[in-house]
Amino acid sequence: MARNAYFSDEVKSEQNLYEDIVIESLKIYGQDCYYLPRDIVNEDKIFGDDVPSRFNSSHIVEMYIQNTEGFDGEGDLFSKFGVEIRDEATFIVSRRRWAQTILRHDSEVTSSRPLEGDLIYLPMTNKMFEITHVEHEEPFYQLSNLPIYKLRAQLFEYNDEDLDTGVAAIDKIETDYAYTYILTLNRDGIIEAGQTATQTLDSDAGTFITGEITKWSDSDNKLHLVHVGATDGLYHTFLTSTAITISGTYRVDSDYTVTAVGLDNKISADEQNTDFSLGSADFLDFTEDNPFGDAENQ
């Protein structure tokens, strides 16, 4: 038997009214959140990972936190590796509002929906969440339309990502927790945060090491660098008594020399790398070609 021809659940005016009510509810009961799209820099096609991710922009939009009695997840756990905070949350955002505020003509976002791996910053709790799943069919076609996205997210663990969002509270995470090189230069000068420092390690092989400047102290000529890496993909450190070039948007200055190299690892006080290294010497023979298995045939 055919459906009643005098009733329809696909009336455009009713769909728009329903979506307007949803948006109004999110504006009343929701929170202003920052949406940070992930910029894939160098994806590992085998493991599907992107270690040097960048977050170069932020977009503010209202979202409703579905967890009314606190965050989901396993909470705070004390494990043999220390305290782990495993908070999870579900954010609800209007499709129309997401398109208006994020998927704009002047935005670098090209995806038609929120993506897994993007970040949500919640100013109310000063916490950052990483989207793990985007549910786009709930509630399920009540008026033959889908007005919202449900973003399931977990607490974000910072891993030396590049944060240049323009929001001071977010960008401060990079300054506070990124692995930092501190170079002492031979003289003072006009150096600003955001510029790039470059040093030639091997001119014949074309190997350079670069870093992003986060701080310059002209009182003691100390330069703070993060996201340091070499062009050959191997680990290197800066060389002393060697020239370094400071480059920015409008100027390049190469009349600097590195006199000392230091490190500032913000979490080094909690690391046990030295303890593990000393302890392993008691039961591992690193003179063997393969200390973790059977000796290789000579």
N, C-alpha and C positions, 0 to 999 in steps of 0.2 A: 504494500500500500504506500502510495506516495505521501510525502509530507504535506502539511496544510499550506496551501499556496498563499493564505492571507497573513501569515506570520513569518518573519525573517529575523535571524540573529546577526545579520550582517548589515544593519542600518548604519551608514557612515556617521550620521549625526550622533547616534547613541554611542558609537565607538569613541568618537571625539570627546563626548561628554564624560564618559567613563575615564578616559585618559586624563582629562582636565582635573577630575576629582582626585585621581592618583597623584598627579603632580602637586596639587594643593596640599594633599595630606603629607607628602614628603617634605614640602617646604615648612609645614607646621611642626611635624614630629621628627624630622630628620636633622642631620648635622651637616655643616659645610665641610666637605672633605676635598683633599687635593688628589687628583688623578695624575699619576706619573707614567707615561708610556715608555716602555723599554726600547732602547736603541741597540739593535743587534750589531756588534762591531765585527766579531770574528767567530762565527759559529763553528763548533766542532761537529762535522757532519756524521761522525761515527757515534759519539756519545750524546749528541744533541745538546751540548752545553755551550755556553757563551760566557767565558770568564770575564773578559774586559767589557762588561755592559756599561752603557751610559744612560743617564736620565737627564736630558737636556731641557725639559720643559715641564710645566705643571699647569693643571687646569682645575679650577675650583667648581664644584657642583654639589648640590644637596643629595645626601644619601641617608636612608633609614637603616639603623642598625637593628637587625631582627632579634639579636640576643638581648632581651629586655632584663634579664637577671644576671648579667655578667657574661664574660667571654666564654665560648665553648672550648673544646680541646681538653688536653690532659692537665692544664694548669701548670703550676710550678713544681718541678721534680728535682730532687737531689739525687744525682747519679754518681757513679765513680768518676765521671768526667767533670763534675761540678754541678752547679745549679742550671737547669734548663727551663726556660719559660716557653711553654707550648700553647699559647693562647691562639684561639681561632675565632673568626667572626664571619657573619653573613651580611653583606651590604646590599641594599635594594636601591636601584637607580632607575629613573624613567628613561625609556628608550629615546623619547623625543628630546628630553633635556640633555641626554648624553650626546646626541647628534648636534644640538644647538651650541653646547659649550665646549665640546672636545672635537667632534668631527666637523670642523669648520674649514672654510676655503683658505684661511691663513694659518692652518695648523699642519704640522708634519705628519699627523696621524692619518693613515690610509686605510686601516681596517674598518669594516662596517660595524664592528662590535668591540666591546672590551676584550682584551686578550689575556690568557694565562701568562704569568710572569710579570705583568705590569704591577705597579705599586699603588697603594691607597694610603695617604697620610691622614690620620685622624687627630686634628689639633686638640680636641677635648682631652685626650689621654696622652698626647705627644708620642704616639706609637705609629709605626709603619707596618703595613700588612702587604703581603704578596698574594696576588690572585692565583688560586690553584684550580678553580673550576668556574666556568660561566654557565649558569642554568638559564636558558632562554625560552623554555616552554612551561613556565610555572608562574601564575596560575594557568591552567591548560585551556586556552581558547574559550574563555567564558562568553565573550561576544564575538567569537571568531577572529580575535586579534590578540596580540601579545604586547602589553604596554610597558613591561619592565624587564630588567635583567636582575638576576640574583647572583651576586659575586661572592663565592665562598673563598675565604682568604685565611692565611696563617701568618703569624708574626714573622716579620722579615729579619733575616740575619745578614748584617752588613758584611760584605766580603770584598772590600776595596773597590767597589763600583764608583764610577765618576758621577758626582751629583752637581749639576749646574742648573738648578731649576729656577733660580731667582727668588726662592723663598728662604729667608735666613735660617729659620729653624730646621729646615731640611738640609740645606747645604752645610750647616754646622756639623752634621754627622760625619761628613767627609773630613773636615778639619780636625775633629776630635778623635777619630778612630782609624783613619787611613795610615798605612805604614809610611813613615816620613823619613826622608833623607835631609840632613842639615849640613849645608855646605858653607864653609867660611871663605869669603872672597877677599881678594887683596885690597879692595877699595870700596868706597860707598858709591852710590849712583841712584838713578831714577828707575826703580824696579817696582812693578805692580803685580798684585795677585791676578792670576789668570794667564799670565805670560808663560812662555815655554823656555826652558833651559836645555841646551844641547851641548854635548861634548864629543869630540872625535876620539874614539878608542883605537881604531886602526884605519888610517887613511887609505892604505893599499887595498884592504878588503872592503872598504866602505862601511865600516861598523860605527854606529853612533849610539849614544845613550841619551835619552830625553826624559824630562819630567815636567809636571805642571806646578807652577809656583803658587803656593797658598799664602806665604807670608814672607816679608822682607824686613829685617831689622837693621836699619842703617846705623844704629848706635854701636853695634858690634859686627856689622857686615855679615850677618848670618842669613842664609837663604833656605827656606823650607820648601821641599819638593815632595809631591805625591805622584802615584801612578807612573813610577819610573820603570823604563824598559829599554832594551837594546834592539837594534834592527835585525840582529841575527837570531833573536829568540832565546838566547842563552842568558844565564845570570852574569851580570857584571856590576861593578860599583864604579863610582866616579874616581878619576885619577887626580892626585895632588900635583901641584906645580905644572898644571896643564890648563890651557885656555878654555873658557866656556862662553857660549854665545847665548844672549838673552834676546828673545824675539817676541814681538807682540803684533798688534794690528797695524800700527803705524810706524814702528821703528825697530831696528836691529842693532844691537850693541855687542861687539865681541871683545871689547877691551877689558875682560875680567880674567882672573886666574884663581883657581881653587887652591887654597892653602891648607885646608883640613876638611875631612869627611866624617860626619857623625850620623847616628841613627836614632830615631825616636819611635820605638814600638810601644804603643799605648797599653798593650795587654801583656808585655813581656814579664811583668811582675807575677802573673799567674801561670806562665808557661813553665814546663818541666823538661825542656829539651836538653839542658845540660845534665840534669839528673838521669834521664834516660840514656844519654850518651855515655856517661861514666858507668852506669850500671850494666850496660850491654857489654862493656869491655871485660866483664868477669866471666861471661859464658858464651860470647861470640868471638870467633877468631877471624878478624877481618884481613888477615894475611892470605886467607883462602880466596880463590876466585869466586866461590859461591858459598858464603858463610851461612846461608839460610837453607842449604840442602846438601846433596851429595857433591863431593869434590869433582870438578870436571877433569876429564881425562887429558893428560898432557900429551 
